[in-house]
Amino acid sequence: MAVLPEVLRSISLTEDFGEFEIDTGRIVGTTSCVEVGPEDDVRLEVRPGRRWPSRVIGGRKPEPCSWVTVVLMQDRQDRSRAVLITAYVGRYVGPEDGDPRSTPESKARWATRALITEES
């Protein structure tokens, strides 16, 4: 992700852990996590490497996006450094419903979104 160095320079990690959603103001890629409505055929599917099902939808194309989400934690040995947990093009949604770290807020966000997947 070519925009990552720019995005990381805009972040100040002031706590042990941080989830950041940055609007770059320009299209930087595409996102496969899309908003869905009652007319969409959303299903639950366990993705590789996961223990819980994800909300998925087929028949959609990734959408152009200006947002980048970054999750960081402070290095335990050197508190002046950060460890990158994940970074992706797209809006912050949070842990999925089956994830033990999910919150009421992340569950509400996932209720209106799904991941684009191949048709099965």
N, C-alpha and C positions, 0 to 999 in steps of 0.2 A: 504494500500500500504506500505509494509514493508520497501521499500527504501526511503520513504518520509523523515524521520529524517536526513538521510545522505545527501539527496539533499538539504534540507533546510539549513543545516550547510554550504553548499557551496555558498549560496546566500547572497549578501549584498544589501539590499534595501536602495538606496541613494536618492530616490525621493518619492513622495506621493503614487505612483502606479508603479508596475513593472510586466512585463510579461517575464518569463524566460524559456529557453529551454536548458535542461542539458542532455548531452550524458554521461551516466554512464559508458560506455565502456563494458557493459555486458547486456545480455538479462534480463530484470526486469519484463516482462509481455508481454501482447499482446495489440495491438491497433486495434480499429474498424474503424479508419479513414484512409482509404487507397487511394493510388494513382489510378487514373482511366485514361483510354484512350478512343479514339473514338469508339473502339469496345465494350465498356461496356454500359450496359443498365442503365444509371443513370436517376433517376426520382426525382421529388420534392414531399415531403411529410411533412405535419405539424406534428411534434412530440409532445407528451404530454407535457403540460406546456410551449409550445412555441406559439408565435403569428405569426411566419413567417415560410415558408417552408425550409426544409433542403434538401441538395443533398444526396440521399440515393441509395444504390445498394444492391441487393440480390444475393444469390448464391456464396458468398465469405466467407472465414473464416478469423477471426482475425489473424493478422500477428505478429510474435515475434518482440519485439522492445526493444532497449536500451535507448531510449529517455524518459525523463519525462518533462512535461510542468507544471509550477507553476505560478499562478497569485496571487500577494500580494498587499495589500495597507497598509499604515501606520495607526496605531490606532489613532483616532482623539483626544482621551484623554491622551494617553501616547505615544508620538512620538518615544520612544525607542522600541516600540513593533510593530509587524506586524500582520495583519489579513489575514488569508488564504481565498482567494476568491474561487479558484479551483485548483485542481492538478489532473493530469491524465497521464497515460502511453501513449506516442505518441508525435509526432512533434507538434510544435505550428502552428496553422492555423489562429487563430484570429476570430473575430466575423463573423457570417454567413452573406450572402448577404442581407437578409431582416432586419437584426439587425440594429437599428439606429446608433450603434457604429461602423459599418463596415467601412473599409477604402479601397482605391484602392488596397493597398497591400493585405489585407485579401481577397478581392474579387478575386484577381489574384490567390492566393493560393487555395481558394475553387474551382476555375474553373478546377483544376486538381485533386481534391479529392472528396470523398464521404464517408458517414457513412454506414457501413454494417448494414443491417436490415433484419428482417425476410421477407421471400417472402410473398407478399400479394395476 
